[in-house]
Amino acid sequence: MPATGCVVSRDHVVLRIAQYEELREGGRACEIAKAIVRGKIANQRALLLRHARQGGADVLRGACVSMRAAAERLDRCSTLDEIRGCEGSAAASYFRVFGTLIDTAGFRFDGRNRRPPMDPVNALLSLGYTLLANAVEAAVHVVGLDPYLGALHSPETGRPSLVCDLQEELRAPVVDALVLAAIHRKAIEAGDFEDAGEGEPVLMKTEAVKTMARLFERRLLRGVRYEPAGVRLSWRGVIEQQARAMARCFLKGAAYEPFTPR
């Protein structure tokens, strides 16, 4: 009788072969990429609409209209580049108004920048996305998928493209919401950053990094209704279930359903 580890390893090989075969077909990759982008846009819009009830409704709702139009254009897309264009258009609308959600002294957001982030809000977002990517990659390995072959993100040396795919729908409800809460509740303050000078990236103090890491881990333990299974799961559990949903997509030819919390 083969050892348990060998059985798991063999199952992972079967899954990865299915992953390679499914994503070899351009049409199938486009279908999965569209679902990923729809989920991302839906969750970004949900965050904006939730805050629109608290103020700045016209600006936020206007952005949501533009984002919905981008999501509707997905149906007419026939290439990955067109799909990425819709994603980019929606992201531009979203981040154009994201700063209006922040009303705490010492924090402002004039647009997304990274590598390196040039202001505290972008530094928090970048750190949060890195932590999210680590959590998603752990789930991908548990399930047995190849983290380096995705649908929406093209293969690039050193980039775990499937991890990037799976984290897209989770950015707004997990990281963006956490960053806003950390700022508004003063868990993170302006004094937690060091300005290196004009045109230089902002530096986040070590204790603030530790604080955000703790808040992120606490966020992953938070329960949320997982409608596909009709149960309540932690966000960490949701991440693993979405990786398993992607595995079923490859193994059974099922449609990928992004997670959109209610």
URCOR-V512711 format. One record per pair of residues at least 6 apart in sequence whose C-alpha atoms are under 8 Angstrom apart, sorted by the first residue. I is the first residue (numbers start at 1). J is the second residue. D is the distance in Angstrom with one decimal. If there is no record, write none. Layout:
i=I j=J d=D
i=I j=J d=D
This chain:
i=11 j=144 d=7.9
i=12 j=143 d=7.7
i=12 j=144 d=4.8
i=12 j=145 d=6.9
i=13 j=144 d=7.9
i=15 j=144 d=7.0
i=15 j=145 d=6.6
i=15 j=247 d=7.0
i=15 j=250 d=7.3
i=15 j=251 d=6.4
i=16 j=144 d=7.3
i=16 j=145 d=5.8
i=16 j=146 d=6.1
i=18 j=250 d=5.5
i=18 j=251 d=5.7
i=19 j=145 d=7.5
i=19 j=146 d=7.8
i=19 j=247 d=7.7
i=19 j=250 d=5.2
i=19 j=251 d=7.4
i=20 j=149 d=7.6
i=22 j=28 d=6.4
i=22 j=29 d=7.2
i=22 j=250 d=6.0
i=22 j=253 d=7.9
i=23 j=29 d=5.1
i=23 j=150 d=7.5
i=23 j=151 d=6.5
i=26 j=79 d=7.9
i=27 j=78 d=7.8
i=29 j=80 d=7.9
i=29 j=151 d=4.9
i=29 j=152 d=7.3
i=30 j=78 d=7.2
i=30 j=79 d=6.5
i=30 j=80 d=5.8
i=30 j=83 d=7.6
i=30 j=151 d=7.0
i=30 j=152 d=7.5
i=31 j=255 d=8.0
i=32 j=151 d=6.4
i=32 j=152 d=7.6
i=32 j=255 d=7.2
i=32 j=256 d=6.1
i=33 j=80 d=7.4
i=33 j=83 d=7.2
i=33 j=151 d=5.5
i=33 j=152 d=4.6
i=33 j=165 d=7.9
i=34 j=74 d=6.4
i=34 j=83 d=6.5
i=34 j=152 d=8.0
i=35 j=256 d=6.4
i=35 j=257 d=6.6
i=35 j=258 d=6.5
i=36 j=152 d=7.6
i=36 j=165 d=6.8
i=36 j=166 d=7.4
i=36 j=168 d=6.9
i=36 j=169 d=6.6
i=36 j=256 d=7.9
i=36 j=257 d=8.0
i=36 j=258 d=6.1
i=37 j=71 d=7.7
i=37 j=83 d=7.7
i=37 j=87 d=6.0
i=37 j=168 d=7.5
i=37 j=169 d=7.4
i=38 j=71 d=6.0
i=38 j=74 d=8.0
i=38 j=258 d=7.8
i=39 j=168 d=7.9
i=39 j=169 d=5.2
i=39 j=257 d=8.0
i=39 j=258 d=5.1
i=39 j=259 d=6.6
i=39 j=260 d=6.4
i=40 j=168 d=5.6
i=40 j=169 d=3.9
i=40 j=170 d=7.2
i=40 j=171 d=7.6
i=40 j=172 d=7.7
i=41 j=67 d=6.7
i=41 j=68 d=7.6
i=41 j=71 d=6.9
i=41 j=87 d=7.6
i=41 j=90 d=6.7
i=41 j=91 d=7.8
i=41 j=169 d=7.6
i=42 j=260 d=7.0
i=43 j=169 d=6.6
i=43 j=170 d=7.8
i=43 j=172 d=6.1
i=43 j=173 d=6.6
i=43 j=260 d=6.0
i=43 j=261 d=7.7
i=44 j=94 d=7.0
i=44 j=172 d=5.5
i=44 j=173 d=7.7
i=45 j=64 d=5.6
i=45 j=67 d=7.2
i=45 j=94 d=7.8
i=47 j=172 d=6.9
i=47 j=173 d=7.2
i=47 j=177 d=7.5
i=48 j=60 d=6.0
i=48 j=61 d=7.6
i=48 j=64 d=7.3
i=48 j=98 d=8.0
i=49 j=57 d=7.9
i=49 j=60 d=6.9
i=49 j=61 d=6.7
i=49 j=64 d=7.5
i=51 j=57 d=7.8
i=51 j=101 d=7.1
i=52 j=58 d=7.7
i=52 j=60 d=5.9
i=52 j=61 d=6.9
i=56 j=100 d=7.3
i=59 j=97 d=7.2
i=60 j=97 d=6.5
i=63 j=93 d=5.5
i=63 j=94 d=6.4
i=63 j=97 d=7.1
i=64 j=93 d=7.8
i=64 j=94 d=7.7
i=66 j=90 d=7.0
i=66 j=93 d=6.8
i=67 j=89 d=7.5
i=67 j=90 d=4.7
i=67 j=91 d=7.9
i=67 j=93 d=6.5
i=67 j=94 d=7.5
i=68 j=90 d=8.0
i=70 j=86 d=5.2
i=70 j=87 d=7.3
i=70 j=89 d=6.6
i=70 j=90 d=5.9
i=71 j=86 d=6.8
i=71 j=87 d=7.9
i=71 j=90 d=7.7
i=73 j=86 d=7.0
i=74 j=82 d=8.0
i=74 j=83 d=6.2
i=74 j=86 d=6.7
i=77 j=83 d=6.0
i=80 j=152 d=6.8
i=84 j=152 d=7.3
i=95 j=111 d=5.9
i=95 j=112 d=6.5
i=96 j=110 d=7.5
i=96 j=111 d=6.2
i=98 j=109 d=7.2
i=98 j=111 d=7.9
i=99 j=108 d=6.3
i=99 j=109 d=4.6
i=99 j=110 d=6.4
i=99 j=111 d=7.7
i=101 j=180 d=7.6
i=102 j=108 d=6.9
i=102 j=109 d=7.8
i=102 j=180 d=6.9
i=102 j=183 d=7.9
i=102 j=184 d=7.5
i=103 j=184 d=7.7
i=104 j=183 d=6.9
i=104 j=184 d=6.3
i=105 j=190 d=7.8
i=106 j=189 d=7.6
i=106 j=190 d=5.2
i=107 j=120 d=6.8
i=107 j=121 d=6.8
i=107 j=190 d=6.7
i=108 j=121 d=7.0
i=109 j=119 d=7.7
i=109 j=121 d=6.3
i=109 j=122 d=7.6
i=112 j=122 d=6.4
i=113 j=122 d=6.3
i=114 j=122 d=6.8
i=114 j=123 d=7.7
i=114 j=126 d=6.9
i=116 j=201 d=5.9
i=117 j=123 d=5.1
i=117 j=126 d=7.3
i=117 j=201 d=5.7
i=117 j=202 d=6.6
i=118 j=199 d=7.7
i=118 j=200 d=6.7
i=118 j=201 d=4.3
i=118 j=202 d=5.2
i=119 j=201 d=7.0
i=119 j=202 d=5.4
i=120 j=190 d=7.5
i=120 j=193 d=6.7
i=120 j=202 d=6.5
i=120 j=204 d=7.6
i=121 j=179 d=7.8
i=123 j=202 d=7.3
i=123 j=203 d=8.0
i=123 j=204 d=7.3
i=124 j=179 d=6.4
i=124 j=212 d=8.0
i=125 j=175 d=6.9
i=125 j=176 d=6.7
i=125 j=179 d=6.7
i=127 j=209 d=8.0
i=128 j=175 d=5.5
i=128 j=176 d=8.0
i=128 j=179 d=7.7
i=128 j=212 d=7.7
i=128 j=216 d=7.4
i=129 j=171 d=6.9
i=129 j=175 d=6.5
i=131 j=213 d=7.5
i=131 j=216 d=7.6
i=132 j=167 d=7.0
i=132 j=171 d=7.8
i=132 j=175 d=7.4
i=133 j=163 d=6.4
i=133 j=164 d=7.1
i=133 j=167 d=6.5
i=135 j=236 d=7.5
i=135 j=239 d=7.7
i=136 j=163 d=6.0
i=136 j=166 d=7.1
i=136 j=167 d=6.6
i=136 j=239 d=6.3
i=136 j=240 d=7.5
i=136 j=243 d=7.9
i=137 j=147 d=6.8
i=137 j=163 d=5.6
i=139 j=239 d=6.7
i=139 j=240 d=5.0
i=139 j=243 d=6.5
i=140 j=146 d=7.3
i=140 j=147 d=6.4
i=140 j=163 d=7.3
i=140 j=240 d=7.4
i=140 j=243 d=5.9
i=141 j=147 d=7.4
i=143 j=240 d=7.7
i=143 j=243 d=6.7
i=143 j=244 d=6.3
i=143 j=247 d=7.5
i=145 j=247 d=7.0
i=146 j=162 d=7.4
i=147 j=160 d=5.0
i=147 j=161 d=6.3
i=147 j=162 d=5.0
i=147 j=163 d=5.7
i=148 j=155 d=6.6
i=148 j=158 d=7.9
i=148 j=159 d=6.4
i=148 j=160 d=4.0
i=148 j=161 d=4.9
i=148 j=162 d=5.7
i=148 j=163 d=7.5
i=149 j=155 d=6.0
i=149 j=160 d=7.0
i=149 j=161 d=5.4
i=149 j=162 d=5.4
i=150 j=160 d=7.9
i=150 j=161 d=4.8
i=150 j=162 d=3.9
i=150 j=163 d=7.6
i=150 j=164 d=7.8
i=150 j=165 d=6.3
i=151 j=161 d=7.7
i=151 j=162 d=7.0
i=151 j=165 d=7.0
i=152 j=161 d=7.9
i=152 j=165 d=6.1
i=153 j=161 d=5.2
i=153 j=162 d=7.2
i=153 j=164 d=6.9
i=153 j=165 d=6.4
i=154 j=161 d=6.5
i=155 j=161 d=6.0
i=166 j=242 d=7.5
i=166 j=243 d=7.2
i=169 j=258 d=6.7
i=169 j=259 d=6.9
i=169 j=260 d=7.7
i=170 j=259 d=7.9
i=174 j=219 d=7.2
i=174 j=220 d=8.0
i=174 j=235 d=7.9
i=175 j=216 d=7.8
i=178 j=215 d=7.8
i=178 j=216 d=7.4
i=178 j=219 d=7.5
i=182 j=188 d=5.6
i=183 j=189 d=6.6
i=187 j=211 d=7.7
i=188 j=208 d=6.7
i=188 j=211 d=7.8
i=188 j=212 d=7.9
i=192 j=204 d=6.2
i=192 j=205 d=5.6
i=192 j=207 d=7.9
i=192 j=208 d=5.9
i=193 j=202 d=6.6
i=193 j=203 d=5.5
i=193 j=204 d=4.6
i=193 j=205 d=5.7
i=194 j=202 d=5.9
i=194 j=203 d=4.9
i=194 j=204 d=6.3
i=194 j=205 d=7.1
i=195 j=201 d=7.3
i=195 j=202 d=5.0
i=195 j=203 d=6.4
i=196 j=202 d=6.1
i=196 j=203 d=7.0
i=219 j=235 d=7.1
i=220 j=234 d=6.1
i=220 j=235 d=4.6
i=220 j=236 d=5.0
i=221 j=234 d=5.0
i=221 j=235 d=6.1
i=221 j=236 d=6.5
i=222 j=234 d=5.1
i=222 j=235 d=6.1
i=223 j=232 d=6.2
i=223 j=233 d=5.2
i=223 j=234 d=4.2
i=223 j=235 d=6.4
i=224 j=232 d=5.4
i=224 j=233 d=5.5
i=224 j=234 d=6.0
i=224 j=235 d=6.7
i=224 j=261 d=7.4
i=225 j=231 d=6.0
i=225 j=232 d=4.3
i=225 j=233 d=6.3
i=225 j=261 d=6.9
i=225 j=262 d=7.6
i=226 j=232 d=5.5
i=226 j=233 d=6.2
i=226 j=238 d=7.1
i=226 j=259 d=8.0
i=226 j=261 d=7.3
i=242 j=258 d=7.4
i=242 j=259 d=7.3
i=245 j=256 d=6.6
i=245 j=257 d=7.4
i=246 j=256 d=6.1
i=248 j=254 d=6.3
i=249 j=255 d=5.8
i=249 j=256 d=5.7
